[in-house]
């Protein structure tokens, strides 16, 4: 989620009691047409809507937290504008520069610019070769980012109500639901295409709809196993990995690293044992 400085300043005006479009336009020295465009953008992101020419903020927890802090101060607007929210939400946990670039898609030069600026204002703290949002210094902003992250992980207009989201960006999304969708089957729901027939209780889908590669199907099952947990899912991920290991060597993920350890005879907490994997592998005639 990205916001311009002007969008955040419109929300700030709402906290100050300036809610009429005409009043906001005067306060920000903008045309009313510009303010209307901004409100449409805020509505699209679920932050506010227009009712009788008055801006009405959403009652969602993350919106309320942001408005509270905007009503108290606005010095952080520069930090949150542009890619700021994406950047700071990602580093709620310590991350390296390479991890930030890879997972957020933010340009390397922009990441270094954000880090330099954030360090000056105690927005982040360095931890060895990683960076983390400084929640101790900016506690209310941290609360907002945490609640926003929770909201985004469970809500998206592209999926049906009640769907569980495992991975999403502005361009793609992986989710599960019992409802039939006009989307590509993926993850465990597509394992049968590769010789591992399962009987899932729901469907795992990918959007936009397209023909998925073996690597994509596998990675989507990793995302689901990581979020859902459970030994059963991990066993099936291990079976797919064993069967097609040569094709999956470029995929890097902590879950796969742990499965490798199990396959080498190590015991890993909350993971199936090698004996459990071997037992299931016999059913599918997969050699370990």
One Martini backbone bead per residue (centre of mass of N, CA, C, O) as a GRO file, in nm:
protein
  288
    1UNK     BB    1   0.095   0.037   0.024
    2UNK     BB    2   0.037   0.370  -0.111
    3UNK     BB    3   0.123   0.716  -0.034
    4UNK     BB    4   0.082   1.032  -0.058
    5UNK     BB    5   0.122   1.328   0.091
    6UNK     BB    6  -0.162   1.436   0.026
    7UNK     BB    7  -0.326   1.203   0.143
    8UNK     BB    8  -0.219   1.241   0.434
    9UNK     BB    9  -0.313   1.541   0.456
   10UNK     BB   10  -0.611   1.483   0.435
   11UNK     BB   11  -0.626   1.312   0.693
   12UNK     BB   12  -0.528   1.535   0.875
   13UNK     BB   13  -0.769   1.726   0.829
   14UNK     BB   14  -0.978   1.538   0.954
   15UNK     BB   15  -0.850   1.550   1.246
   16UNK     BB   16  -0.907   1.879   1.242
   17UNK     BB   17  -1.218   1.900   1.109
   18UNK     BB   18  -1.163   1.888   0.794
   19UNK     BB   19  -1.422   1.756   0.565
   20UNK     BB   20  -1.473   1.940   0.349
   21UNK     BB   21  -1.374   1.968   0.036
   22UNK     BB   22  -1.343   2.277   0.018
   23UNK     BB   23  -1.170   2.305   0.278
   24UNK     BB   24  -0.937   2.122   0.198
   25UNK     BB   25  -0.854   2.272  -0.056
   26UNK     BB   26  -0.774   2.531   0.091
   27UNK     BB   27  -0.570   2.414   0.303
   28UNK     BB   28  -0.391   2.276   0.045
   29UNK     BB   29  -0.402   2.425  -0.224
   30UNK     BB   30  -0.643   2.286  -0.395
   31UNK     BB   31  -0.831   2.141  -0.604
   32UNK     BB   32  -1.124   1.980  -0.594
   33UNK     BB   33  -1.050   1.764  -0.804
   34UNK     BB   34  -0.805   1.658  -0.645
   35UNK     BB   35  -0.955   1.573  -0.390
   36UNK     BB   36  -1.140   1.367  -0.525
   37UNK     BB   37  -0.911   1.181  -0.620
   38UNK     BB   38  -0.803   1.120  -0.340
   39UNK     BB   39  -1.060   0.993  -0.224
   40UNK     BB   40  -1.071   0.760  -0.423
   41UNK     BB   41  -0.804   0.637  -0.327
   42UNK     BB   42  -0.884   0.600  -0.028
   43UNK     BB   43  -1.124   0.415  -0.091
   44UNK     BB   44  -0.968   0.188  -0.233
   45UNK     BB   45  -0.792   0.147   0.052
   46UNK     BB   46  -1.002   0.187   0.304
   47UNK     BB   47  -0.992   0.496   0.454
   48UNK     BB   48  -1.219   0.650   0.275
   49UNK     BB   49  -1.518   0.858   0.221
   50UNK     BB   50  -1.798   0.996   0.050
   51UNK     BB   51  -2.046   1.214   0.226
   52UNK     BB   52  -2.188   1.484   0.143
   53UNK     BB   53  -1.896   1.621   0.092
   54UNK     BB   54  -1.778   1.427   0.318
   55UNK     BB   55  -1.519   1.298   0.501
   56UNK     BB   56  -1.504   0.943   0.578
   57UNK     BB   57  -1.362   0.746   0.789
   58UNK     BB   58  -1.257   0.461   0.873
   59UNK     BB   59  -1.307   0.205   1.142
   60UNK     BB   60  -1.054   0.081   1.127
   61UNK     BB   61  -0.789   0.026   1.323
   62UNK     BB   62  -0.556   0.139   1.142
   63UNK     BB   63  -0.694   0.408   1.082
   64UNK     BB   64  -0.730   0.511   1.368
   65UNK     BB   65  -0.426   0.514   1.440
   66UNK     BB   66  -0.336   0.714   1.224
   67UNK     BB   67  -0.522   0.951   1.304
   68UNK     BB   68  -0.419   0.988   1.589
   69UNK     BB   69  -0.127   1.067   1.502
   70UNK     BB   70  -0.205   1.300   1.310
   71UNK     BB   71  -0.340   1.465   1.548
   72UNK     BB   72  -0.060   1.495   1.704
   73UNK     BB   73   0.117   1.449   1.436
   74UNK     BB   74   0.326   1.498   1.102
   75UNK     BB   75   0.643   1.421   1.069
   76UNK     BB   76   0.590   1.122   0.919
   77UNK     BB   77   0.488   1.162   0.627
   78UNK     BB   78   0.753   1.138   0.463
   79UNK     BB   79   0.800   0.836   0.546
   80UNK     BB   80   0.510   0.709   0.442
   81UNK     BB   81   0.545   0.796   0.177
   82UNK     BB   82   0.513   0.615  -0.087
   83UNK     BB   83   0.712   0.335   0.015
   84UNK     BB   84   0.704   0.346   0.330
   85UNK     BB   85   0.494   0.134   0.424
   86UNK     BB   86   0.629  -0.105   0.291
   87UNK     BB   87   0.904  -0.077   0.426
   88UNK     BB   88   0.819  -0.075   0.737
   89UNK     BB   89   0.652  -0.334   0.743
   90UNK     BB   90   0.886  -0.527   0.662
   91UNK     BB   91   1.073  -0.409   0.926
   92UNK     BB   92   0.945  -0.522   1.191
   93UNK     BB   93   1.159  -0.714   1.110
   94UNK     BB   94   1.462  -0.803   1.061
   95UNK     BB   95   1.649  -0.678   0.768
   96UNK     BB   96   1.802  -0.686   0.483
   97UNK     BB   97   1.864  -0.528   0.201
   98UNK     BB   98   1.814  -0.769   0.009
   99UNK     BB   99   1.536  -0.844   0.130
  100UNK     BB  100   1.394  -0.581   0.070
  101UNK     BB  101   1.429  -0.579  -0.237
  102UNK     BB  102   1.307  -0.858  -0.305
  103UNK     BB  103   1.017  -0.831  -0.146
  104UNK     BB  104   0.930  -0.519  -0.236
  105UNK     BB  105   1.070  -0.381  -0.508
  106UNK     BB  106   1.266  -0.181  -0.418
  107UNK     BB  107   1.500   0.017  -0.495
  108UNK     BB  108   1.817   0.039  -0.394
  109UNK     BB  109   1.843   0.349  -0.382
  110UNK     BB  110   1.585   0.387  -0.211
  111UNK     BB  111   1.664   0.220   0.033
  112UNK     BB  112   1.914   0.391   0.113
  113UNK     BB  113   1.757   0.652   0.146
  114UNK     BB  114   1.561   0.553   0.367
  115UNK     BB  115   1.774   0.472   0.573
  116UNK     BB  116   1.918   0.742   0.609
  117UNK     BB  117   1.662   0.899   0.695
  118UNK     BB  118   1.567   0.711   0.931
  119UNK     BB  119   1.819   0.735   1.113
  120UNK     BB  120   1.788   1.043   1.173
  121UNK     BB  121   1.473   0.974   1.303
  122UNK     BB  122   1.447   0.691   1.446
  123UNK     BB  123   1.287   0.474   1.254
  124UNK     BB  124   1.546   0.303   1.277
  125UNK     BB  125   1.748   0.004   1.353
  126UNK     BB  126   2.049  -0.138   1.387
  127UNK     BB  127   2.127  -0.504   1.328
  128UNK     BB  128   2.397  -0.526   1.221
  129UNK     BB  129   2.292  -0.616   0.886
  130UNK     BB  130   2.023  -0.489   0.993
  131UNK     BB  131   1.673  -0.372   0.987
  132UNK     BB  132   1.447  -0.189   1.217
  133UNK     BB  133   1.181  -0.083   1.344
  134UNK     BB  134   1.128   0.187   1.586
  135UNK     BB  135   0.902   0.120   1.829
  136UNK     BB  136   1.013   0.273   2.079
  137UNK     BB  137   0.992   0.564   1.933
  138UNK     BB  138   0.731   0.456   1.731
  139UNK     BB  139   0.469   0.315   1.858
  140UNK     BB  140   0.209   0.407   1.697
  141UNK     BB  141   0.318   0.329   1.420
  142UNK     BB  142   0.354   0.035   1.482
  143UNK     BB  143   0.059  -0.028   1.535
  144UNK     BB  144  -0.036   0.045   1.255
  145UNK     BB  145   0.143  -0.158   1.092
  146UNK     BB  146   0.038  -0.415   1.227
  147UNK     BB  147  -0.266  -0.377   1.154
  148UNK     BB  148  -0.225  -0.352   0.851
  149UNK     BB  149  -0.100  -0.628   0.807
  150UNK     BB  150  -0.339  -0.791   0.906
  151UNK     BB  151  -0.542  -0.681   0.703
  152UNK     BB  152  -0.387  -0.760   0.437
  153UNK     BB  153  -0.380  -1.076   0.510
  154UNK     BB  154  -0.730  -1.082   0.510
  155UNK     BB  155  -0.759  -0.864   0.265
  156UNK     BB  156  -0.925  -0.876  -0.067
  157UNK     BB  157  -1.093  -0.801  -0.367
  158UNK     BB  158  -0.996  -1.068  -0.533
  159UNK     BB  159  -1.142  -1.227  -0.308
  160UNK     BB  160  -1.340  -1.411  -0.134
  161UNK     BB  161  -1.511  -1.446   0.129
  162UNK     BB  162  -1.298  -1.619   0.364
  163UNK     BB  163  -1.037  -1.613   0.253
  164UNK     BB  164  -0.701  -1.730   0.242
  165UNK     BB  165  -0.396  -1.562   0.266
  166UNK     BB  166  -0.044  -1.624   0.162
  167UNK     BB  167   0.004  -1.426  -0.094
  168UNK     BB  168   0.088  -1.076  -0.182
  169UNK     BB  169   0.046  -0.841  -0.442
  170UNK     BB  170  -0.040  -0.619  -0.686
  171UNK     BB  171  -0.010  -0.875  -0.910
  172UNK     BB  172  -0.054  -1.108  -0.683
  173UNK     BB  173  -0.227  -1.419  -0.558
  174UNK     BB  174  -0.258  -1.643  -0.271
  175UNK     BB  175  -0.534  -1.877  -0.209
  176UNK     BB  176  -0.813  -1.999  -0.007
  177UNK     BB  177  -1.114  -2.201  -0.089
  178UNK     BB  178  -1.435  -2.353  -0.133
  179UNK     BB  179  -1.473  -2.190  -0.363
  180UNK     BB  180  -1.526  -2.129  -0.690
  181UNK     BB  181  -1.274  -2.008  -0.923
  182UNK     BB  182  -1.133  -1.780  -1.164
  183UNK     BB  183  -0.855  -1.967  -1.130
  184UNK     BB  184  -0.551  -2.100  -1.050
  185UNK     BB  185  -0.442  -2.387  -0.967
  186UNK     BB  186  -0.252  -2.460  -0.666
  187UNK     BB  187  -0.046  -2.626  -0.505
  188UNK     BB  188  -0.207  -2.888  -0.369
  189UNK     BB  189  -0.429  -2.867  -0.603
  190UNK     BB  190  -0.177  -2.934  -0.828
  191UNK     BB  191  -0.026  -3.208  -0.765
  192UNK     BB  192  -0.169  -3.409  -0.959
  193UNK     BB  193  -0.011  -3.305  -1.218
  194UNK     BB  194   0.263  -3.447  -1.052
  195UNK     BB  195   0.170  -3.736  -0.904
  196UNK     BB  196   0.010  -3.603  -0.635
  197UNK     BB  197  -0.264  -3.721  -0.484
  198UNK     BB  198  -0.518  -3.532  -0.334
  199UNK     BB  199  -0.768  -3.441  -0.056
  200UNK     BB  200  -0.883  -3.154  -0.036
  201UNK     BB  201  -1.102  -2.923   0.142
  202UNK     BB  202  -0.982  -2.720  -0.065
  203UNK     BB  203  -0.865  -2.436  -0.252
  204UNK     BB  204  -0.583  -2.339  -0.441
  205UNK     BB  205  -0.500  -2.010  -0.559
  206UNK     BB  206  -0.428  -1.803  -0.860
  207UNK     BB  207  -0.347  -1.454  -0.923
  208UNK     BB  208  -0.345  -1.448  -1.223
  209UNK     BB  209  -0.460  -1.629  -1.468
  210UNK     BB  210  -0.246  -1.917  -1.535
  211UNK     BB  211   0.020  -2.096  -1.630
  212UNK     BB  212   0.195  -2.304  -1.418
  213UNK     BB  213   0.471  -2.394  -1.275
  214UNK     BB  214   0.631  -2.612  -1.083
  215UNK     BB  215   0.767  -2.396  -0.906
  216UNK     BB  216   0.513  -2.235  -0.834
  217UNK     BB  217   0.346  -2.457  -0.703
  218UNK     BB  218   0.549  -2.521  -0.482
  219UNK     BB  219   0.575  -2.238  -0.352
  220UNK     BB  220   0.272  -2.217  -0.277
  221UNK     BB  221   0.286  -2.457  -0.076
  222UNK     BB  222   0.488  -2.326   0.113
  223UNK     BB  223   0.318  -2.087   0.200
  224UNK     BB  224   0.093  -2.260   0.325
  225UNK     BB  225   0.259  -2.429   0.525
  226UNK     BB  226   0.369  -2.186   0.682
  227UNK     BB  227   0.082  -2.077   0.780
  228UNK     BB  228  -0.082  -2.340   0.867
  229UNK     BB  229   0.067  -2.579   0.920
  230UNK     BB  230   0.151  -2.892   0.979
  231UNK     BB  231   0.262  -3.206   0.898
  232UNK     BB  232   0.113  -3.280   0.638
  233UNK     BB  233   0.210  -3.048   0.457
  234UNK     BB  234   0.515  -3.101   0.495
  235UNK     BB  235   0.518  -3.380   0.366
  236UNK     BB  236   0.422  -3.292   0.080
  237UNK     BB  237   0.650  -3.099   0.027
  238UNK     BB  238   0.872  -3.315   0.052
  239UNK     BB  239   0.777  -3.497  -0.183
  240UNK     BB  240   0.802  -3.290  -0.408
  241UNK     BB  241   1.100  -3.224  -0.358
  242UNK     BB  242   1.212  -3.507  -0.407
  243UNK     BB  243   1.095  -3.557  -0.697
  244UNK     BB  244   1.199  -3.233  -0.795
  245UNK     BB  245   1.483  -3.122  -0.706
  246UNK     BB  246   1.627  -3.035  -0.974
  247UNK     BB  247   1.392  -2.806  -1.028
  248UNK     BB  248   1.432  -2.657  -0.712
  249UNK     BB  249   1.720  -2.521  -0.645
  250UNK     BB  250   1.638  -2.198  -0.670
  251UNK     BB  251   1.474  -2.234  -0.416
  252UNK     BB  252   1.442  -2.015  -0.133
  253UNK     BB  253   1.382  -2.149   0.205
  254UNK     BB  254   1.346  -2.230   0.529
  255UNK     BB  255   1.165  -2.478   0.494
  256UNK     BB  256   1.361  -2.626   0.300
  257UNK     BB  257   1.603  -2.637   0.488
  258UNK     BB  258   1.457  -2.816   0.701
  259UNK     BB  259   1.401  -3.055   0.516
  260UNK     BB  260   1.694  -3.118   0.457
  261UNK     BB  261   1.764  -3.193   0.748
  262UNK     BB  262   1.569  -3.430   0.771
  263UNK     BB  263   1.691  -3.592   0.522
  264UNK     BB  264   1.973  -3.605   0.703
  265UNK     BB  265   1.848  -3.688   1.013
  266UNK     BB  266   1.730  -3.454   1.148
  267UNK     BB  267   1.588  -3.273   1.414
  268UNK     BB  268   1.285  -3.076   1.375
  269UNK     BB  269   1.089  -2.859   1.499
  270UNK     BB  270   0.768  -2.913   1.368
  271UNK     BB  271   0.867  -3.165   1.207
  272UNK     BB  272   0.896  -3.425   1.033
  273UNK     BB  273   1.015  -3.723   1.009
  274UNK     BB  274   1.183  -3.937   0.815
  275UNK     BB  275   0.988  -4.174   0.863
  276UNK     BB  276   0.726  -4.024   0.779
  277UNK     BB  277   0.815  -3.963   0.491
  278UNK     BB  278   0.875  -4.254   0.397
  279UNK     BB  279   0.593  -4.370   0.446
  280UNK     BB  280   0.455  -4.178   0.232
  281UNK     BB  281   0.637  -4.237  -0.017
  282UNK     BB  282   0.538  -4.528  -0.071
  283UNK     BB  283   0.251  -4.453  -0.173
  284UNK     BB  284   0.404  -4.275  -0.428
  285UNK     BB  285   0.670  -4.397  -0.525
  286UNK     BB  286   0.906  -4.249  -0.357
  287UNK     BB  287   1.246  -4.194  -0.359
  288UNK     BB  288   1.508  -4.134  -0.099
   0.00000   0.00000   0.00000
